[in-house]
Amino acid sequence: MNSVAAVAPPAVVLVADHRLREEVRRVAAAADRPLDERCMPIGRHAWAAAGLLILDTTAARACAASGYPRRSGVVLVGGPEPELERWQAAAAVGAERVVALPGGTDTLIEAFAAYACRDPGDGLVVAVVGGGGGAGASVFAAALALTAAARRFRPQILLVDGDPLGGGIDLLLGIEALPGLRWPDLSVEDGRVAAQSLHDALPAAAPALGVLACSRPTVNGPDEIGVGAARAVVEAGRGAGDLVVCDISGHHGPHTEHILDTADLIVFVVPARLRAVAAAGAVVAHIRQRNPHHALVVRGPAPGGLRGREIAETLGLPLVAAMRAQPGLAGHLERGGLALPRGPLLSGADAVLAELPEAAR
């Protein structure tokens, strides 16, 4: 698997005024920086994934009203409109710089230069979501990470437990007794985590597979995963070229919202049961607005004879795999945890790995 040469990604431009847009183009040409010109709405995934965002006052207000999360790399450009309106819009959207054009050309060139140096890495982030309670998303996330490690899909694999109410994904893998860092032990300084230091500190479920698990809930309640910590962990793995598999099977919060917004692929795991499909519909409807990159894994058995293709059509999702029930799975989980899977789980994991962006492999 070859890494892709680092090039500055296009700056996303949301500027409606023709003259102002021409000014941005002129500055981008001087900075030798490509542009990706779009119209609102752009979606939360595009908002979160862009290296640099250039907005006008109208777009800034629309993004703020849509509840897009605060992020770095947002520049607001303006022309003759009153400065007060421009600064109010900048404050609402969390813009780092406000540039009046054409007078602020140098400031915009500096912004291009600052974010041209940011290398997002060629890592990949996969979020595994359960379509209702008991869907088996945690098991599938663990199977996906184990399979990727065995296939050497990436030099290192990171399995991130995003469900504080799940009892700890290390228990599912049978590594709960191994020493190493869990979420409560993670200290994030300056919003950053060094990827290699993180891998060195984590318990390993297999060679090159580090696991960041939640601890078992205590009388003090479940772990609290801050959105800043989640962002730091995911971006560290992405920047290092890892495959980051995130289990967000049951618990949703600000940290999972960030993962959903930035994931390269969201895998929905849905049991082939009527009530599970109905429950999954609500989950899919919520997440579809955040990120356009979806895949469906249907998990058997199917007591009523529901087929994967029928479930995919109902949910409006692309079907990647329809798995039979995994023989002896419950016993394996109770007696020692999930090891490298065989049979349906292995086939399903391989199907998802095949769906990941070709250019990033």
TINU-749091 format. One record per residue (C-alpha): x, z, y; residue number from 1. Coordinates in steps of 0.25 Angstrom, whole numbers. Example, Ala and Ser with C-alpha at 12.3 -4.5 7.8 and 13.67 -1.06 7.14 Angstrom:
2
@u = 49 | w = 31 | v = -18 | nr = 1;
@u = 55 | w = 29 | v = -4 | nr = 2;
***
This chain:
361
@u = 0 | w = 0 | v = 0 | nr = 1;
@u = 6 | w = -5 | v = 13 | nr = 2;
@u = 4 | w = 2 | v = 26 | nr = 3;
@u = -1 | w = -6 | v = 38 | nr = 4;
@u = 9 | w = -7 | v = 50 | nr = 5;
@u = 5 | w = 2 | v = 61 | nr = 6;
@u = -1 | w = -6 | v = 73 | nr = 7;
@u = -9 | w = -1 | v = 85 | nr = 8;
@u = -24 | w = -2 | v = 81 | nr = 9;
@u = -33 | w = -9 | v = 92 | nr = 10;
@u = -38 | w = 0 | v = 103 | nr = 11;
@u = -53 | w = 0 | v = 102 | nr = 12;
@u = -60 | w = -4 | v = 115 | nr = 13;
@u = -74 | w = 0 | v = 119 | nr = 14;
@u = -75 | w = -6 | v = 133 | nr = 15;
@u = -87 | w = -14 | v = 137 | nr = 16;
@u = -83 | w = -19 | v = 151 | nr = 17;
@u = -77 | w = -32 | v = 151 | nr = 18;
@u = -67 | w = -30 | v = 162 | nr = 19;
@u = -63 | w = -17 | v = 157 | nr = 20;
@u = -61 | w = -22 | v = 143 | nr = 21;
@u = -52 | w = -34 | v = 148 | nr = 22;
@u = -43 | w = -23 | v = 155 | nr = 23;
@u = -42 | w = -16 | v = 141 | nr = 24;
@u = -38 | w = -29 | v = 135 | nr = 25;
@u = -28 | w = -32 | v = 145 | nr = 26;
@u = -21 | w = -18 | v = 143 | nr = 27;
@u = -22 | w = -19 | v = 128 | nr = 28;
@u = -15 | w = -32 | v = 129 | nr = 29;
@u = -4 | w = -26 | v = 138 | nr = 30;
@u = -3 | w = -15 | v = 128 | nr = 31;
@u = -3 | w = -25 | v = 116 | nr = 32;
@u = -14 | w = -17 | v = 109 | nr = 33;
@u = -26 | w = -23 | v = 102 | nr = 34;
@u = -40 | w = -20 | v = 105 | nr = 35;
@u = -53 | w = -18 | v = 97 | nr = 36;
@u = -64 | w = -20 | v = 107 | nr = 37;
@u = -77 | w = -15 | v = 102 | nr = 38;
@u = -91 | w = -11 | v = 107 | nr = 39;
@u = -99 | w = 2 | v = 106 | nr = 40;
@u = -102 | w = 8 | v = 96 | nr = 41;
@u = -89 | w = 7 | v = 88 | nr = 42;
@u = -92 | w = 18 | v = 78 | nr = 43;
@u = -85 | w = 31 | v = 75 | nr = 44;
@u = -75 | w = 26 | v = 65 | nr = 45;
@u = -69 | w = 15 | v = 75 | nr = 46;
@u = -69 | w = 26 | v = 86 | nr = 47;
@u = -61 | w = 36 | v = 78 | nr = 48;
@u = -52 | w = 25 | v = 72 | nr = 49;
@u = -47 | w = 18 | v = 84 | nr = 50;
@u = -33 | w = 21 | v = 89 | nr = 51;
@u = -37 | w = 19 | v = 104 | nr = 52;
@u = -51 | w = 18 | v = 110 | nr = 53;
@u = -53 | w = 12 | v = 124 | nr = 54;
@u = -67 | w = 14 | v = 130 | nr = 55;
@u = -74 | w = 12 | v = 142 | nr = 56;
@u = -84 | w = 22 | v = 149 | nr = 57;
@u = -96 | w = 17 | v = 142 | nr = 58;
@u = -90 | w = 17 | v = 128 | nr = 59;
@u = -84 | w = 31 | v = 130 | nr = 60;
@u = -98 | w = 36 | v = 133 | nr = 61;
@u = -104 | w = 29 | v = 121 | nr = 62;
@u = -93 | w = 35 | v = 112 | nr = 63;
@u = -95 | w = 49 | v = 117 | nr = 64;
@u = -110 | w = 48 | v = 116 | nr = 65;
@u = -108 | w = 43 | v = 101 | nr = 66;
@u = -100 | w = 55 | v = 98 | nr = 67;
@u = -87 | w = 48 | v = 94 | nr = 68;
@u = -76 | w = 59 | v = 92 | nr = 69;
@u = -66 | w = 62 | v = 102 | nr = 70;
@u = -52 | w = 55 | v = 98 | nr = 71;
@u = -39 | w = 51 | v = 104 | nr = 72;
@u = -36 | w = 37 | v = 109 | nr = 73;
@u = -48 | w = 35 | v = 118 | nr = 74;
@u = -46 | w = 28 | v = 132 | nr = 75;
@u = -57 | w = 26 | v = 142 | nr = 76;
@u = -55 | w = 14 | v = 151 | nr = 77;
@u = -63 | w = 11 | v = 163 | nr = 78;
@u = -65 | w = 2 | v = 175 | nr = 79;
@u = -72 | w = 4 | v = 188 | nr = 80;
@u = -82 | w = 14 | v = 183 | nr = 81;
@u = -82 | w = 28 | v = 190 | nr = 82;
@u = -71 | w = 37 | v = 185 | nr = 83;
@u = -80 | w = 49 | v = 182 | nr = 84;
@u = -88 | w = 41 | v = 172 | nr = 85;
@u = -75 | w = 36 | v = 165 | nr = 86;
@u = -70 | w = 50 | v = 164 | nr = 87;
@u = -83 | w = 56 | v = 159 | nr = 88;
@u = -84 | w = 45 | v = 148 | nr = 89;
@u = -69 | w = 48 | v = 144 | nr = 90;
@u = -72 | w = 63 | v = 143 | nr = 91;
@u = -84 | w = 60 | v = 134 | nr = 92;
@u = -77 | w = 52 | v = 124 | nr = 93;
@u = -63 | w = 59 | v = 125 | nr = 94;
@u = -55 | w = 48 | v = 131 | nr = 95;
@u = -40 | w = 51 | v = 132 | nr = 96;
@u = -38 | w = 42 | v = 144 | nr = 97;
@u = -46 | w = 35 | v = 155 | nr = 98;
@u = -41 | w = 22 | v = 160 | nr = 99;
@u = -46 | w = 14 | v = 172 | nr = 100;
@u = -43 | w = -1 | v = 171 | nr = 101;
@u = -36 | w = -9 | v = 176 | nr = 102;
@u = -28 | w = 2 | v = 183 | nr = 103;
@u = -26 | w = 11 | v = 170 | nr = 104;
@u = -19 | w = 0 | v = 162 | nr = 105;
@u = -6 | w = 8 | v = 160 | nr = 106;
@u = -14 | w = 20 | v = 154 | nr = 107;
@u = -22 | w = 11 | v = 144 | nr = 108;
@u = -9 | w = 5 | v = 140 | nr = 109;
@u = -3 | w = 19 | v = 137 | nr = 110;
@u = -16 | w = 22 | v = 129 | nr = 111;
@u = -13 | w = 9 | v = 121 | nr = 112;
@u = 1 | w = 13 | v = 119 | nr = 113;
@u = -2 | w = 27 | v = 115 | nr = 114;
@u = -12 | w = 23 | v = 104 | nr = 115;
@u = -4 | w = 11 | v = 99 | nr = 116;
@u = 6 | w = 21 | v = 94 | nr = 117;
@u = -4 | w = 28 | v = 85 | nr = 118;
@u = -3 | w = 24 | v = 71 | nr = 119;
@u = -15 | w = 27 | v = 63 | nr = 120;
@u = -8 | w = 25 | v = 50 | nr = 121;
@u = -14 | w = 17 | v = 38 | nr = 122;
@u = -20 | w = 28 | v = 31 | nr = 123;
@u = -35 | w = 28 | v = 27 | nr = 124;
@u = -46 | w = 39 | v = 28 | nr = 125;
@u = -57 | w = 39 | v = 18 | nr = 126;
@u = -69 | w = 48 | v = 20 | nr = 127;
@u = -77 | w = 52 | v = 7 | nr = 128;
@u = -91 | w = 56 | v = 11 | nr = 129;
@u = -102 | w = 61 | v = 1 | nr = 130;
@u = -116 | w = 55 | v = 2 | nr = 131;
@u = -122 | w = 69 | v = 1 | nr = 132;
@u = -119 | w = 82 | v = -6 | nr = 133;
@u = -112 | w = 81 | v = -19 | nr = 134;
@u = -108 | w = 67 | v = -18 | nr = 135;
@u = -95 | w = 68 | v = -24 | nr = 136;
@u = -87 | w = 64 | v = -11 | nr = 137;
@u = -76 | w = 75 | v = -13 | nr = 138;
@u = -74 | w = 71 | v = -27 | nr = 139;
@u = -73 | w = 56 | v = -23 | nr = 140;
@u = -64 | w = 59 | v = -11 | nr = 141;
@u = -54 | w = 67 | v = -21 | nr = 142;
@u = -55 | w = 55 | v = -31 | nr = 143;
@u = -52 | w = 45 | v = -20 | nr = 144;
@u = -40 | w = 53 | v = -15 | nr = 145;
@u = -34 | w = 55 | v = -29 | nr = 146;
@u = -36 | w = 40 | v = -33 | nr = 147;
@u = -29 | w = 36 | v = -20 | nr = 148;
@u = -17 | w = 45 | v = -23 | nr = 149;
@u = -16 | w = 40 | v = -37 | nr = 150;
@u = -17 | w = 25 | v = -32 | nr = 151;
@u = -7 | w = 28 | v = -21 | nr = 152;
@u = -17 | w = 22 | v = -11 | nr = 153;
@u = -9 | w = 29 | v = 0 | nr = 154;
@u = 4 | w = 37 | v = -1 | nr = 155;
@u = -4 | w = 49 | v = 2 | nr = 156;
@u = -18 | w = 53 | v = 1 | nr = 157;
@u = -25 | w = 64 | v = 9 | nr = 158;
@u = -38 | w = 70 | v = 4 | nr = 159;
@u = -45 | w = 77 | v = 15 | nr = 160;
@u = -57 | w = 87 | v = 12 | nr = 161;
@u = -67 | w = 86 | v = 23 | nr = 162;
@u = -77 | w = 95 | v = 17 | nr = 163;
@u = -75 | w = 110 | v = 20 | nr = 164;
@u = -88 | w = 113 | v = 11 | nr = 165;
@u = -83 | w = 106 | v = -1 | nr = 166;
@u = -74 | w = 117 | v = -7 | nr = 167;
@u = -61 | w = 110 | v = -6 | nr = 168;
@u = -57 | w = 96 | v = -11 | nr = 169;
@u = -45 | w = 103 | v = -17 | nr = 170;
@u = -54 | w = 110 | v = -27 | nr = 171;
@u = -60 | w = 97 | v = -31 | nr = 172;
@u = -46 | w = 92 | v = -34 | nr = 173;
@u = -42 | w = 104 | v = -41 | nr = 174;
@u = -30 | w = 107 | v = -31 | nr = 175;
@u = -36 | w = 119 | v = -24 | nr = 176;
@u = -25 | w = 128 | v = -29 | nr = 177;
@u = -14 | w = 119 | v = -24 | nr = 178;
@u = -7 | w = 124 | v = -11 | nr = 179;
@u = -9 | w = 116 | v = 1 | nr = 180;
@u = -16 | w = 114 | v = 14 | nr = 181;
@u = -31 | w = 115 | v = 16 | nr = 182;
@u = -40 | w = 112 | v = 28 | nr = 183;
@u = -39 | w = 127 | v = 33 | nr = 184;
@u = -24 | w = 126 | v = 33 | nr = 185;
@u = -22 | w = 113 | v = 41 | nr = 186;
@u = -17 | w = 115 | v = 55 | nr = 187;
@u = -18 | w = 103 | v = 64 | nr = 188;
@u = -9 | w = 103 | v = 76 | nr = 189;
@u = -11 | w = 93 | v = 87 | nr = 190;
@u = -21 | w = 86 | v = 79 | nr = 191;
@u = -11 | w = 80 | v = 69 | nr = 192;
@u = -7 | w = 82 | v = 55 | nr = 193;
@u = 6 | w = 76 | v = 49 | nr = 194;
@u = 1 | w = 69 | v = 36 | nr = 195;
@u = 13 | w = 72 | v = 28 | nr = 196;
@u = 13 | w = 86 | v = 31 | nr = 197;
@u = -2 | w = 87 | v = 28 | nr = 198;
@u = 1 | w = 80 | v = 14 | nr = 199;
@u = 12 | w = 90 | v = 11 | nr = 200;
@u = 3 | w = 102 | v = 14 | nr = 201;
@u = -9 | w = 97 | v = 6 | nr = 202;
@u = -12 | w = 100 | v = -9 | nr = 203;
@u = -10 | w = 87 | v = -17 | nr = 204;
@u = -21 | w = 83 | v = -27 | nr = 205;
@u = -12 | w = 72 | v = -32 | nr = 206;
@u = 1 | w = 65 | v = -28 | nr = 207;
@u = 0 | w = 61 | v = -13 | nr = 208;
@u = -14 | w = 67 | v = -12 | nr = 209;
@u = -15 | w = 78 | v = -2 | nr = 210;
@u = -28 | w = 86 | v = -1 | nr = 211;
@u = -33 | w = 93 | v = 12 | nr = 212;
@u = -45 | w = 102 | v = 6 | nr = 213;
@u = -54 | w = 112 | v = 12 | nr = 214;
@u = -53 | w = 126 | v = 7 | nr = 215;
@u = -64 | w = 133 | v = 0 | nr = 216;
@u = -75 | w = 139 | v = 9 | nr = 217;
@u = -73 | w = 154 | v = 12 | nr = 218;
@u = -82 | w = 164 | v = 19 | nr = 219;
@u = -77 | w = 158 | v = 32 | nr = 220;
@u = -83 | w = 145 | v = 29 | nr = 221;
@u = -78 | w = 131 | v = 26 | nr = 222;
@u = -65 | w = 125 | v = 32 | nr = 223;
@u = -67 | w = 119 | v = 46 | nr = 224;
@u = -60 | w = 105 | v = 47 | nr = 225;
@u = -57 | w = 102 | v = 61 | nr = 226;
@u = -59 | w = 88 | v = 65 | nr = 227;
@u = -45 | w = 88 | v = 71 | nr = 228;
@u = -39 | w = 92 | v = 58 | nr = 229;
@u = -47 | w = 82 | v = 50 | nr = 230;
@u = -42 | w = 71 | v = 60 | nr = 231;
@u = -28 | w = 75 | v = 59 | nr = 232;
@u = -28 | w = 75 | v = 44 | nr = 233;
@u = -35 | w = 62 | v = 42 | nr = 234;
@u = -26 | w = 55 | v = 53 | nr = 235;
@u = -14 | w = 61 | v = 47 | nr = 236;
@u = -17 | w = 54 | v = 34 | nr = 237;
@u = -21 | w = 41 | v = 40 | nr = 238;
@u = -9 | w = 41 | v = 49 | nr = 239;
@u = 0 | w = 43 | v = 36 | nr = 240;
@u = -6 | w = 32 | v = 29 | nr = 241;
@u = -14 | w = 41 | v = 19 | nr = 242;
@u = -27 | w = 39 | v = 12 | nr = 243;
@u = -35 | w = 51 | v = 18 | nr = 244;
@u = -48 | w = 54 | v = 9 | nr = 245;
@u = -58 | w = 63 | v = 16 | nr = 246;
@u = -68 | w = 71 | v = 9 | nr = 247;
@u = -80 | w = 73 | v = 18 | nr = 248;
@u = -90 | w = 74 | v = 7 | nr = 249;
@u = -99 | w = 85 | v = 12 | nr = 250;
@u = -95 | w = 92 | v = 25 | nr = 251;
@u = -96 | w = 84 | v = 38 | nr = 252;
@u = -90 | w = 89 | v = 51 | nr = 253;
@u = -82 | w = 84 | v = 63 | nr = 254;
@u = -70 | w = 83 | v = 54 | nr = 255;
@u = -77 | w = 74 | v = 44 | nr = 256;
@u = -83 | w = 66 | v = 56 | nr = 257;
@u = -69 | w = 62 | v = 60 | nr = 258;
@u = -65 | w = 58 | v = 46 | nr = 259;
@u = -78 | w = 49 | v = 45 | nr = 260;
@u = -75 | w = 43 | v = 58 | nr = 261;
@u = -60 | w = 39 | v = 55 | nr = 262;
@u = -61 | w = 36 | v = 40 | nr = 263;
@u = -57 | w = 22 | v = 35 | nr = 264;
@u = -68 | w = 23 | v = 24 | nr = 265;
@u = -79 | w = 33 | v = 21 | nr = 266;
@u = -83 | w = 34 | v = 7 | nr = 267;
@u = -97 | w = 39 | v = 4 | nr = 268;
@u = -99 | w = 45 | v = -10 | nr = 269;
@u = -113 | w = 45 | v = -14 | nr = 270;
@u = -119 | w = 49 | v = -28 | nr = 271;
@u = -129 | w = 39 | v = -34 | nr = 272;
@u = -141 | w = 48 | v = -33 | nr = 273;
@u = -153 | w = 46 | v = -24 | nr = 274;
@u = -152 | w = 58 | v = -16 | nr = 275;
@u = -137 | w = 57 | v = -14 | nr = 276;
@u = -139 | w = 43 | v = -8 | nr = 277;
@u = -150 | w = 48 | v = 1 | nr = 278;
@u = -140 | w = 59 | v = 6 | nr = 279;
@u = -129 | w = 49 | v = 7 | nr = 280;
@u = -138 | w = 40 | v = 17 | nr = 281;
@u = -137 | w = 51 | v = 27 | nr = 282;
@u = -122 | w = 53 | v = 26 | nr = 283;
@u = -119 | w = 38 | v = 27 | nr = 284;
@u = -128 | w = 36 | v = 39 | nr = 285;
@u = -121 | w = 47 | v = 46 | nr = 286;
@u = -107 | w = 42 | v = 43 | nr = 287;
@u = -110 | w = 27 | v = 44 | nr = 288;
@u = -110 | w = 29 | v = 59 | nr = 289;
@u = -96 | w = 35 | v = 59 | nr = 290;
@u = -88 | w = 25 | v = 51 | nr = 291;
@u = -91 | w = 11 | v = 46 | nr = 292;
@u = -81 | w = 12 | v = 34 | nr = 293;
@u = -90 | w = 16 | v = 21 | nr = 294;
@u = -89 | w = 15 | v = 6 | nr = 295;
@u = -99 | w = 21 | v = -4 | nr = 296;
@u = -95 | w = 27 | v = -17 | nr = 297;
@u = -107 | w = 30 | v = -26 | nr = 298;
@u = -105 | w = 41 | v = -37 | nr = 299;
@u = -113 | w = 42 | v = -50 | nr = 300;
@u = -120 | w = 46 | v = -58 | nr = 301;
@u = -133 | w = 39 | v = -53 | nr = 302;
@u = -145 | w = 46 | v = -60 | nr = 303;
@u = -155 | w = 37 | v = -54 | nr = 304;
@u = -147 | w = 24 | v = -56 | nr = 305;
@u = -143 | w = 22 | v = -42 | nr = 306;
@u = -132 | w = 12 | v = -40 | nr = 307;
@u = -120 | w = 11 | v = -31 | nr = 308;
@u = -125 | w = -2 | v = -25 | nr = 309;
@u = -139 | w = 4 | v = -22 | nr = 310;
@u = -133 | w = 16 | v = -15 | nr = 311;
@u = -124 | w = 8 | v = -7 | nr = 312;
@u = -135 | w = -1 | v = -2 | nr = 313;
@u = -143 | w = 11 | v = 1 | nr = 314;
@u = -132 | w = 18 | v = 10 | nr = 315;
@u = -127 | w = 5 | v = 16 | nr = 316;
@u = -113 | w = 8 | v = 11 | nr = 317;
@u = -103 | w = -1 | v = 3 | nr = 318;
@u = -102 | w = 3 | v = -11 | nr = 319;
@u = -87 | w = 5 | v = -16 | nr = 320;
@u = -89 | w = 13 | v = -29 | nr = 321;
@u = -101 | w = 17 | v = -38 | nr = 322;
@u = -95 | w = 28 | v = -47 | nr = 323;
@u = -100 | w = 33 | v = -60 | nr = 324;
@u = -100 | w = 48 | v = -62 | nr = 325;
@u = -86 | w = 53 | v = -65 | nr = 326;
@u = -85 | w = 59 | v = -79 | nr = 327;
@u = -81 | w = 73 | v = -80 | nr = 328;
@u = -79 | w = 75 | v = -65 | nr = 329;
@u = -86 | w = 88 | v = -63 | nr = 330;
@u = -77 | w = 94 | v = -74 | nr = 331;
@u = -64 | w = 89 | v = -68 | nr = 332;
@u = -68 | w = 95 | v = -55 | nr = 333;
@u = -70 | w = 108 | v = -61 | nr = 334;
@u = -58 | w = 109 | v = -70 | nr = 335;
@u = -47 | w = 104 | v = -61 | nr = 336;
@u = -52 | w = 95 | v = -50 | nr = 337;
@u = -52 | w = 80 | v = -48 | nr = 338;
@u = -40 | w = 73 | v = -53 | nr = 339;
@u = -37 | w = 58 | v = -52 | nr = 340;
@u = -51 | w = 52 | v = -55 | nr = 341;
@u = -54 | w = 42 | v = -66 | nr = 342;
@u = -66 | w = 34 | v = -68 | nr = 343;
@u = -77 | w = 32 | v = -57 | nr = 344;
@u = -70 | w = 41 | v = -47 | nr = 345;
@u = -57 | w = 33 | v = -48 | nr = 346;
@u = -64 | w = 20 | v = -47 | nr = 347;
@u = -72 | w = 25 | v = -35 | nr = 348;
@u = -60 | w = 29 | v = -28 | nr = 349;
@u = -52 | w = 16 | v = -31 | nr = 350;
@u = -64 | w = 9 | v = -25 | nr = 351;
@u = -63 | w = 17 | v = -12 | nr = 352;
@u = -48 | w = 15 | v = -11 | nr = 353;
@u = -51 | w = 0 | v = -12 | nr = 354;
@u = -60 | w = 0 | v = 0 | nr = 355;
@u = -50 | w = 6 | v = 9 | nr = 356;
@u = -44 | w = -4 | v = 20 | nr = 357;
@u = -35 | w = -14 | v = 14 | nr = 358;
@u = -26 | w = -14 | v = 26 | nr = 359;
@u = -23 | w = 1 | v = 25 | nr = 360;
@u = -19 | w = 1 | v = 11 | nr = 361;
***
